[in-house]
């Protein structure tokens, strides 16, 4: 089960976006006669994870550079409050490193000739 706060759900939504783009574009570059569709799909997964990590990094930088303005009704003072974006109880900014680490593991698995999945 997924839990998110703020823009945390964009971790999954961006990954789905990059996977769809990767499959649509990637399958057009890999000839069907090579018989190496599994390896091509594994590299598409690695590329989607890296692009997702880069997208999450850019989105996190944007969110940190544009804090919320909150006005105290009692005093009328305006304070800047950082956004608290989380996905599965992990802060949004850490997902960049998690996604890149998963991509590195999958890239190593692919380079060693193993298949991801069944």
Secondary structure, 3 states (H helix, E strand, C coil): CCCEECCCCHHHHHHHHHHHHHHHHHHHHCCHHHCCHHHHHHHHHHHHHHHHHHHHHHHHHHHHHCCEEEECCCCCCEEEECCCCEECCEEHHHHHHHHHHHHHHHHHHHHCCCCCCC
